[in-house]
């Protein structure tokens, strides 16, 4: 399983944190197909200067340079890093292709022969790697990440059966080494693997290249998938409703929040992972760094909090929880659609506690929206709400930046530039045009100052007043600053209302699902008819009540289960825990591959 990032859904009293797919383990762009190798591309530079980037893109798209075999040392793959397993530059596999198609074909045949010779039988015999054309697509797919075909084969040749406790699943030797070290530390507390290490789950589409799923390259392993499921996501299907309900019922997100940036986390895990298997005392000091100690303490605290949240959710329906689990079994045991409909009609009564909590969340959002002067029925929904939020955020940022600049000492006012910020802000709020207020000069209505007999327009955009102003208008700078301060407040209130409405819409979707969506509450039928399917991704609510979503050794009887000490040990050995992803995948632990960040 694979998902990402550190934020999950939020409850009614928590900051809104949208479910977003997390940053990729490796997000390097694939090289442009047909890019000419080496130097000597002055004609392309001249074309770019004369005809623009579009013409260059069309030219390069038409140039299909055969690139089987190693990437020449003089032509690094755009954006790529050479993995630790790649041959040294200048070695026998790093020389440019010496000939034409005949030589290129010979190199391809040599690479294909290496696949047949060096890959584990389970890999080379996989349904997606059996045929010659499949292997060629595999090489094309992997080349942007490993730098050359030889480096790709070097990596996959190191994926072998791992003699870890309870399993011989296929893993890269770097992962196996770390897992054996973890097992040495934990002894009998080490879980047995469900066997989900290396896996090809999809073909090799070179049009959308990424090593998103590290199972593909043997750098990830899953434990206890049925009780540590992938929440909010199953393959490409994303549904935040179960995560939203968990946050409402338990008061916290189901995601592990480690409290550090992605970059900092990657650095700490790399340092700790290398230190954990090192015999060098100096290197092992990285395990004692204050940042590392603090991270491990956070991991333990968050894992324990997820344990409690999972148990809280399981117990949240009281005796009705057991009835819901039984109803799920009865529902799929019945083959008659009419009987199933009658059984599902009992669900609202069993989940009444959840509905009460969800209704309270909706009521609170209504009150919060009213508190900032907005009305729920007048706010957009769906794509229009998302767009309105983005526009408000962008407009508010522009207003705030200008306001901060004008408050600096000796900052000059550019009135035309200020109007370009104020105008769209007032438009987004549905307000009329803004104009400065000018006052009558001391000499009277037609005095030498050239002023008017009163304000030309009120700041709200009204018509000129009939009577002269009682006092001179404030100077232009003061008026602009005052208007920007007012707009910043109004835009802040609108953004609050929009984001409360977004959360409200999600909570309403949960409420609707509880009453009308059997798959959300009860799941799908197993391939063996007459019983519910145990899902390891997007499990139904009845399964979460029965098994929990973070079932540890304290609550699970399965030998594949693990405890908090295992999570801490895996992080100490450099593994990224899937429980920190936006759609948490608590079964999943991955080790960044040598060519990654």
GIVEN-V945508 format. One record per pair of residues at least 12 apart in sequence whose C-alpha atoms are under 8 Angstrom apart, sorted by sequence separation. I is the first residue (numbers start at 1). J is the second residue. D is the distance in whole Angstrom. If there is no record, write none. Layout:
i->I j->J d->D
i->I j->J d->D
//
This chain:
i->7 j->19 d->7
i->44 j->56 d->7
i->159 j->171 d->5
i->160 j->172 d->6
i->164 j->176 d->7
i->231 j->243 d->7
i->272 j->284 d->8
i->275 j->287 d->7
i->331 j->343 d->6
i->422 j->434 d->8
i->439 j->451 d->7
i->440 j->452 d->5
i->454 j->466 d->7
i->552 j->564 d->7
i->577 j->589 d->5
i->578 j->590 d->8
i->7 j->20 d->8
i->139 j->152 d->7
i->159 j->172 d->4
i->160 j->173 d->7
i->163 j->176 d->8
i->330 j->343 d->8
i->331 j->344 d->8
i->438 j->451 d->7
i->439 j->452 d->6
i->440 j->453 d->5
i->454 j->467 d->7
i->455 j->468 d->7
i->576 j->589 d->6
i->577 j->590 d->7
i->158 j->172 d->6
i->159 j->173 d->6
i->162 j->176 d->6
i->272 j->286 d->6
i->438 j->452 d->7
i->439 j->453 d->7
i->440 j->454 d->6
i->453 j->467 d->8
i->454 j->468 d->4
i->455 j->469 d->7
i->575 j->589 d->6
i->576 j->590 d->5
i->5 j->20 d->8
i->158 j->173 d->6
i->164 j->179 d->7
i->200 j->215 d->7
i->201 j->216 d->8
i->271 j->286 d->6
i->272 j->287 d->6
i->439 j->454 d->5
i->440 j->455 d->8
i->453 j->468 d->5
i->454 j->469 d->5
i->575 j->590 d->5
i->576 j->591 d->6
i->5 j->21 d->7
i->6 j->22 d->8
i->73 j->89 d->6
i->156 j->172 d->8
i->164 j->180 d->6
i->199 j->215 d->5
i->200 j->216 d->5
i->271 j->287 d->8
i->327 j->343 d->7
i->402 j->418 d->8
i->438 j->454 d->7
i->439 j->455 d->6
i->453 j->469 d->8
i->523 j->539 d->7
i->575 j->591 d->5
i->576 j->592 d->8
i->4 j->21 d->6
i->5 j->22 d->4
i->73 j->90 d->7
i->155 j->172 d->8
i->198 j->215 d->5
i->199 j->216 d->5
i->438 j->455 d->5
i->523 j->540 d->5
i->574 j->591 d->7
i->575 j->592 d->8
i->3 j->21 d->7
i->4 j->22 d->4
i->5 j->23 d->6
i->165 j->183 d->8
i->197 j->215 d->6
i->198 j->216 d->6
i->199 j->217 d->8
i->437 j->455 d->5
i->438 j->456 d->6
i->522 j->540 d->5
i->523 j->541 d->8
i->3 j->22 d->7
i->4 j->23 d->7
i->164 j->183 d->8
i->198 j->217 d->6
i->199 j->218 d->7
i->437 j->456 d->6
i->521 j->540 d->5
i->522 j->541 d->6
i->523 j->542 d->8
i->570 j->589 d->8
i->4 j->24 d->8
i->112 j->132 d->8
i->198 j->218 d->4
i->272 j->292 d->7
i->436 j->456 d->8
i->437 j->457 d->6
i->520 j->540 d->5
i->521 j->541 d->5
i->522 j->542 d->6
i->73 j->94 d->6
i->197 j->218 d->6
i->198 j->219 d->7
i->436 j->457 d->7
i->437 j->458 d->6
i->519 j->540 d->7
i->520 j->541 d->7
i->521 j->542 d->6
i->522 j->543 d->8
i->72 j->94 d->5
i->73 j->95 d->7
i->197 j->219 d->8
i->198 j->220 d->7
i->399 j->421 d->6
i->435 j->457 d->6
i->436 j->458 d->8
i->437 j->459 d->7
i->70 j->93 d->6
i->71 j->94 d->7
i->72 j->95 d->6
i->73 j->96 d->7
i->112 j->135 d->7
i->197 j->220 d->6
i->198 j->221 d->8
i->268 j->291 d->8
i->324 j->347 d->7
i->398 j->421 d->7
i->399 j->422 d->7
i->435 j->458 d->7
i->436 j->459 d->7
i->36 j->60 d->8
i->70 j->94 d->6
i->72 j->96 d->5
i->169 j->193 d->8
i->197 j->221 d->4
i->268 j->292 d->6
i->434 j->458 d->8
i->435 j->459 d->6
i->35 j->60 d->6
i->70 j->95 d->8
i->71 j->96 d->7
i->72 j->97 d->8
i->165 j->190 d->7
i->166 j->191 d->8
i->167 j->192 d->7
i->196 j->221 d->6
i->197 j->222 d->7
i->434 j->459 d->6
i->34 j->60 d->6
i->35 j->61 d->8
i->70 j->96 d->8
i->165 j->191 d->7
i->166 j->192 d->5
i->167 j->193 d->6
i->169 j->195 d->5
i->171 j->197 d->6
i->195 j->221 d->8
i->196 j->222 d->5
i->324 j->350 d->6
i->395 j->421 d->8
i->399 j->425 d->8
i->434 j->460 d->6
i->435 j->461 d->7
i->33 j->60 d->7
i->34 j->61 d->6
i->36 j->63 d->8
i->165 j->192 d->5
i->166 j->193 d->6
i->167 j->194 d->7
i->168 j->195 d->7
i->169 j->196 d->7
i->170 j->197 d->6
i->171 j->198 d->6
i->195 j->222 d->8
i->196 j->223 d->8
i->323 j->350 d->7
i->433 j->460 d->7
i->434 j->461 d->5
i->32 j->60 d->8
i->33 j->61 d->6
i->34 j->62 d->7
i->35 j->63 d->7
i->164 j->192 d->8
i->165 j->193 d->7
i->167 j->195 d->6
i->169 j->197 d->6
i->170 j->198 d->5
i->193 j->221 d->8
i->194 j->222 d->7
i->432 j->460 d->7
i->433 j->461 d->6
i->440 j->468 d->7
i->32 j->61 d->8
i->34 j->63 d->5
i->35 j->64 d->8
i->36 j->65 d->7
i->169 j->198 d->7
i->193 j->222 d->7
i->194 j->223 d->6
i->321 j->350 d->7
i->395 j->424 d->7
i->396 j->425 d->7
i->431 j->460 d->8
i->432 j->461 d->6
i->439 j->468 d->8
i->440 j->469 d->7
i->33 j->63 d->8
i->34 j->64 d->4
i->35 j->65 d->7
i->193 j->223 d->5
i->194 j->224 d->6
i->320 j->350 d->5
i->395 j->425 d->6
i->439 j->469 d->6
i->33 j->64 d->7
i->34 j->65 d->5
i->192 j->223 d->8
i->193 j->224 d->7
i->194 j->225 d->8
i->320 j->351 d->7
i->191 j->223 d->8
i->439 j->471 d->8
i->440 j->472 d->7
i->317 j->350 d->8
i->439 j->472 d->5
i->119 j->153 d->8
i->317 j->351 d->7
i->438 j->472 d->8
i->439 j->473 d->5
i->66 j->101 d->8
i->69 j->104 d->7
i->118 j->153 d->8
i->438 j->473 d->6
i->38 j->74 d->6
i->68 j->104 d->7
i->317 j->353 d->6
i->392 j->428 d->7
i->437 j->473 d->6
i->550 j->586 d->7
i->38 j->75 d->5
i->67 j->104 d->8
i->119 j->156 d->7
i->120 j->157 d->7
i->258 j->295 d->7
i->316 j->353 d->8
i->317 j->354 d->7
i->391 j->428 d->8
i->437 j->474 d->8
i->37 j->75 d->6
i->66 j->104 d->7
i->69 j->107 d->6
i->111 j->149 d->7
i->115 j->153 d->7
i->119 j->157 d->5
i->316 j->354 d->8
i->68 j->107 d->7
i->69 j->108 d->6
i->111 j->150 d->7
i->114 j->153 d->7
i->118 j->157 d->5
i->120 j->159 d->7
i->159 j->198 d->8
i->259 j->298 d->8
i->68 j->108 d->6
i->119 j->159 d->8
i->120 j->160 d->6
i->258 j->298 d->6
i->436 j->476 d->7
i->258 j->299 d->6
i->69 j->111 d->7
i->111 j->153 d->8
i->115 j->157 d->8
i->175 j->218 d->8
i->256 j->299 d->8
i->436 j->479 d->7
i->175 j->219 d->6
i->258 j->302 d->8
i->172 j->217 d->7
i->174 j->219 d->8
i->175 j->220 d->8
i->257 j->302 d->7
i->31 j->77 d->6
i->172 j->218 d->5
i->256 j->302 d->6
i->31 j->78 d->5
i->171 j->218 d->5
i->172 j->219 d->6
i->256 j->303 d->7
i->30 j->78 d->7
i->31 j->79 d->8
i->170 j->218 d->7
i->171 j->219 d->7
i->29 j->78 d->8
i->30 j->79 d->8
i->171 j->220 d->8
i->29 j->79 d->6
i->171 j->221 d->8
i->256 j->306 d->7
i->28 j->79 d->6
i->255 j->306 d->8
i->28 j->80 d->7
i->254 j->306 d->7
i->254 j->309 d->8
i->93 j->150 d->7
i->252 j->309 d->8
i->159 j->217 d->8
i->159 j->218 d->6
i->250 j->309 d->6
i->86 j->146 d->7
i->86 j->147 d->8
i->156 j->217 d->7
i->422 j->483 d->8
i->426 j->487 d->7
i->429 j->490 d->8
i->86 j->148 d->8
i->155 j->217 d->8
i->156 j->218 d->8
i->250 j->312 d->6
i->418 j->480 d->7
i->422 j->484 d->7
i->425 j->487 d->7
i->429 j->491 d->8
i->83 j->146 d->6
i->87 j->150 d->8
i->141 j->204 d->6
i->250 j->313 d->6
i->80 j->144 d->7
i->81 j->145 d->8
i->82 j->146 d->7
i->83 j->147 d->8
i->86 j->150 d->7
i->87 j->151 d->7
i->141 j->205 d->7
i->249 j->313 d->7
i->413 j->477 d->6
i->80 j->145 d->6
i->81 j->146 d->8
i->82 j->147 d->6
i->86 j->151 d->5
i->141 j->206 d->5
i->422 j->487 d->8
i->80 j->146 d->8
i->81 j->147 d->7
i->85 j->151 d->6
i->138 j->204 d->6
i->140 j->206 d->7
i->145 j->211 d->8
i->425 j->491 d->8
i->77 j->144 d->7
i->80 j->147 d->7
i->137 j->204 d->6
i->246 j->313 d->7
i->249 j->316 d->7
i->83 j->151 d->8
i->86 j->154 d->7
i->137 j->205 d->8
i->141 j->209 d->6
i->85 j->154 d->6
i->137 j->206 d->7
i->77 j->147 d->6
i->85 j->155 d->6
i->76 j->147 d->8
i->68 j->140 d->8
i->128 j->200 d->7
i->128 j->202 d->8
i->407 j->481 d->8
i->128 j->203 d->6
i->406 j->481 d->7
i->71 j->147 d->6
i->70 j->147 d->7
i->71 j->148 d->5
i->70 j->148 d->4
i->71 j->149 d->8
i->403 j->481 d->6
i->69 j->148 d->6
i->70 j->149 d->5
i->69 j->149 d->5
i->70 j->150 d->6
i->68 j->149 d->7
i->69 j->150 d->7
i->70 j->151 d->8
i->403 j->484 d->6
i->403 j->485 d->7
i->400 j->484 d->8
i->399 j->484 d->6
i->399 j->487 d->7
i->400 j->488 d->6
i->399 j->488 d->6
i->396 j->487 d->8
i->396 j->488 d->6
i->178 j->273 d->8
i->181 j->276 d->8
i->396 j->491 d->6
i->181 j->277 d->7
i->395 j->491 d->8
i->396 j->492 d->7
i->178 j->277 d->7
i->392 j->491 d->7
i->392 j->494 d->8
i->393 j->495 d->7
i->392 j->495 d->6
i->249 j->354 d->7
i->389 j->495 d->6
i->249 j->357 d->7
i->248 j->357 d->7
i->389 j->498 d->6
i->248 j->358 d->7
i->388 j->498 d->8
i->389 j->499 d->7
i->31 j->144 d->6
i->245 j->358 d->8
i->248 j->361 d->8
i->385 j->498 d->7
i->30 j->144 d->5
i->29 j->144 d->8
i->30 j->145 d->8
i->28 j->145 d->8
i->385 j->502 d->7
i->379 j->498 d->7
i->373 j->493 d->8
i->374 j->494 d->7
i->381 j->501 d->8
i->372 j->493 d->5
i->381 j->502 d->7
i->372 j->494 d->7
i->379 j->501 d->7
i->374 j->497 d->7
i->372 j->496 d->8
i->381 j->505 d->8
i->372 j->497 d->7
i->376 j->501 d->7
i->369 j->496 d->7
i->369 j->497 d->5
i->368 j->497 d->8
i->369 j->500 d->7
i->368 j->500 d->7
i->369 j->501 d->7
i->365 j->500 d->6
i->365 j->501 d->7
i->365 j->503 d->8
i->366 j->504 d->8
i->365 j->504 d->6
i->362 j->504 d->6
i->361 j->504 d->8
i->362 j->507 d->7
i->361 j->507 d->7
i->362 j->508 d->7
i->358 j->507 d->7
i->358 j->508 d->8
i->358 j->510 d->8
i->359 j->511 d->8
i->358 j->511 d->6
i->355 j->511 d->6
i->355 j->514 d->8
i->351 j->514 d->8
i->348 j->514 d->7
i->347 j->514 d->8
i->348 j->515 d->6
i->347 j->515 d->7
i->344 j->518 d->7
i->30 j->209 d->7
i->28 j->210 d->8
i->27 j->210 d->7
i->26 j->210 d->7
i->26 j->211 d->7
i->25 j->211 d->8
i->26 j->212 d->7
i->25 j->212 d->7
i->24 j->212 d->6
i->332 j->525 d->6
i->328 j->522 d->6
i->335 j->530 d->7
i->333 j->529 d->8
i->334 j->530 d->7
i->332 j->529 d->8
i->333 j->530 d->4
i->332 j->530 d->5
i->333 j->531 d->6
i->332 j->531 d->5
i->332 j->532 d->6
i->329 j->531 d->6
i->329 j->532 d->6
i->328 j->532 d->7
i->2 j->212 d->8
i->2 j->213 d->6
i->1 j->213 d->7
i->2 j->214 d->8
i->1 j->215 d->8
i->328 j->542 d->7
i->325 j->542 d->5
i->324 j->542 d->6
i->325 j->543 d->7
i->325 j->545 d->7
i->1 j->222 d->7
i->19 j->240 d->7
i->321 j->542 d->8
i->325 j->546 d->6
i->321 j->545 d->6
i->322 j->546 d->8
i->321 j->546 d->8
i->1 j->230 d->7
i->314 j->544 d->7
i->315 j->545 d->7
i->9 j->240 d->8
i->313 j->544 d->8
i->314 j->545 d->4
i->313 j->545 d->7
i->314 j->546 d->7
i->11 j->244 d->7
i->314 j->547 d->8
i->9 j->243 d->6
i->10 j->244 d->7
i->314 j->548 d->6
i->8 j->243 d->8
i->9 j->244 d->6
i->313 j->548 d->7
i->11 j->247 d->5
i->12 j->248 d->7
i->10 j->247 d->6
i->11 j->248 d->5
i->311 j->548 d->7
i->9 j->247 d->7
i->10 j->248 d->8
i->14 j->252 d->8
i->310 j->548 d->5
i->310 j->549 d->6
i->11 j->251 d->6
i->310 j->550 d->6
i->11 j->252 d->7
i->310 j->551 d->7
i->10 j->252 d->7
i->11 j->253 d->8
i->10 j->253 d->6
i->307 j->550 d->6
i->9 j->253 d->6
i->306 j->550 d->6
i->307 j->551 d->7
i->8 j->253 d->6
i->9 j->254 d->8
i->307 j->552 d->7
i->7 j->253 d->8
i->8 j->254 d->7
i->8 j->255 d->6
i->7 j->255 d->6
i->6 j->255 d->7
i->7 j->256 d->8
i->6 j->256 d->7
i->7 j->257 d->7
i->6 j->257 d->5
i->6 j->258 d->7
i->304 j->564 d->7
i->303 j->564 d->6
i->244 j->506 d->8
i->245 j->507 d->8
i->244 j->507 d->7
i->300 j->564 d->6
i->303 j->567 d->8
i->241 j->506 d->7
i->245 j->510 d->7
i->300 j->565 d->8
i->241 j->507 d->8
i->244 j->510 d->7
i->300 j->567 d->8
i->241 j->509 d->7
i->242 j->510 d->8
i->299 j->567 d->8
i->300 j->568 d->6
i->241 j->510 d->5
i->299 j->568 d->6
i->296 j->568 d->6
i->299 j->571 d->8
i->296 j->571 d->7
i->296 j->572 d->7
i->287 j->572 d->8
i->242 j->538 d->8
i->276 j->572 d->7
i->277 j->573 d->8
i->276 j->573 d->6
i->242 j->540 d->8
i->273 j->571 d->8
i->275 j->573 d->8
i->239 j->538 d->8
i->242 j->541 d->7
i->273 j->572 d->6
i->274 j->573 d->7
i->272 j->572 d->6
i->273 j->573 d->4
i->274 j->574 d->7
i->272 j->573 d->6
i->273 j->574 d->4
i->234 j->536 d->8
i->235 j->537 d->8
i->269 j->571 d->7
i->272 j->574 d->6
i->273 j->575 d->7
i->234 j->537 d->4
i->269 j->572 d->7
i->271 j->574 d->8
i->233 j->537 d->6
i->234 j->538 d->5
i->269 j->573 d->7
i->270 j->574 d->6
i->232 j->537 d->7
i->233 j->538 d->5
i->269 j->574 d->4
i->229 j->535 d->8
i->230 j->536 d->6
i->231 j->537 d->6
i->232 j->538 d->5
i->269 j->575 d->7
i->229 j->536 d->5
i->230 j->537 d->4
i->231 j->538 d->5
i->269 j->576 d->8
i->226 j->534 d->7
i->228 j->536 d->8
i->229 j->537 d->6
i->230 j->538 d->6
i->231 j->539 d->7
i->226 j->535 d->7
i->227 j->536 d->8
i->229 j->538 d->7
i->230 j->539 d->8
i->226 j->536 d->5
i->229 j->539 d->7
i->225 j->536 d->6
i->231 j->549 d->8
i->227 j->547 d->6
i->228 j->548 d->8
i->229 j->549 d->6
i->226 j->547 d->8
i->227 j->548 d->6
i->228 j->549 d->5
i->229 j->550 d->8
i->227 j->549 d->6
i->228 j->550 d->5
i->258 j->580 d->7
i->227 j->550 d->6
i->228 j->551 d->6
i->256 j->579 d->5
i->257 j->580 d->6
i->227 j->551 d->5
i->255 j->579 d->6
i->256 j->580 d->4
i->255 j->580 d->5
i->256 j->581 d->8
i->255 j->581 d->7
i->255 j->582 d->7
i->255 j->583 d->7
i->256 j->584 d->8
i->255 j->584 d->5
i->254 j->584 d->7
i->266 j->597 d->8
i->224 j->558 d->8
i->227 j->561 d->8
i->224 j->560 d->5
i->223 j->560 d->6
i->224 j->561 d->5
i->223 j->561 d->7
i->224 j->562 d->8
i->223 j->562 d->8
i->12 j->361 d->6
i->11 j->361 d->8
i->233 j->583 d->6
i->232 j->583 d->5
i->12 j->364 d->7
i->231 j->583 d->6
i->232 j->584 d->8
i->12 j->365 d->7
i->230 j->583 d->7
i->231 j->584 d->6
i->230 j->584 d->6
i->231 j->585 d->6
i->230 j->585 d->4
i->229 j->585 d->6
i->230 j->586 d->7
i->228 j->585 d->7
i->229 j->586 d->6
i->230 j->587 d->7
i->228 j->586 d->5
i->229 j->587 d->6
i->228 j->587 d->5
i->225 j->587 d->5
i->224 j->587 d->6
i->223 j->587 d->5
i->222 j->587 d->5
i->223 j->588 d->7
i->194 j->560 d->6
i->222 j->588 d->5
i->192 j->559 d->6
i->193 j->560 d->6
i->221 j->588 d->6
i->222 j->589 d->6
i->191 j->559 d->6
i->192 j->560 d->5
i->220 j->588 d->7
i->221 j->589 d->6
i->191 j->560 d->5
i->192 j->561 d->8
i->220 j->589 d->6
i->221 j->590 d->6
i->191 j->561 d->6
i->220 j->590 d->4
i->191 j->562 d->5
i->219 j->590 d->6
i->220 j->591 d->6
i->190 j->562 d->7
i->219 j->591 d->5
i->189 j->562 d->7
i->219 j->592 d->7
i->189 j->563 d->8
i->219 j->593 d->6
i->190 j->566 d->7
i->214 j->590 d->7
i->189 j->566 d->7
i->186 j->566 d->7
i->182 j->566 d->8
i->182 j->569 d->6
i->182 j->570 d->7
i->179 j->570 d->8
i->182 j->573 d->7
i->178 j->573 d->6
i->175 j->591 d->7
i->146 j->595 d->7
i->145 j->595 d->7
i->16 j->499 d->7
i->16 j->500 d->8
i->16 j->503 d->7
i->85 j->594 d->7
i->84 j->594 d->5
i->83 j->594 d->5
i->84 j->595 d->7
i->83 j->595 d->4
i->82 j->595 d->6
i->83 j->596 d->8
i->81 j->595 d->6
i->81 j->596 d->7
i->22 j->581 d->6
i->22 j->582 d->6
i->21 j->582 d->6
i->20 j->582 d->6
i->21 j->583 d->7
i->19 j->582 d->6
i->20 j->583 d->8
i->19 j->583 d->7
i->25 j->592 d->7
i->26 j->596 d->6
i->25 j->596 d->7
i->26 j->597 d->7
i->25 j->597 d->7
i->7 j->580 d->7
i->8 j->581 d->8
i->4 j->578 d->7
i->6 j->580 d->5
i->7 j->581 d->7
i->8 j->582 d->5
i->3 j->578 d->7
i->5 j->580 d->6
i->6 j->581 d->5
i->7 j->582 d->5
i->8 j->583 d->7
i->2 j->578 d->7
i->4 j->580 d->7
i->5 j->581 d->4
i->6 j->582 d->5
i->8 j->584 d->8
i->4 j->581 d->3
i->5 j->582 d->5
i->3 j->581 d->6
i->4 j->582 d->5
i->5 j->583 d->8
i->3 j->582 d->7
i->4 j->583 d->6
i->3 j->583 d->6
i->4 j->584 d->7
i->3 j->584 d->7
i->3 j->585 d->6
i->2 j->585 d->7
i->1 j->585 d->7
i->1 j->587 d->8
i->2 j->588 d->7
i->1 j->588 d->6
//
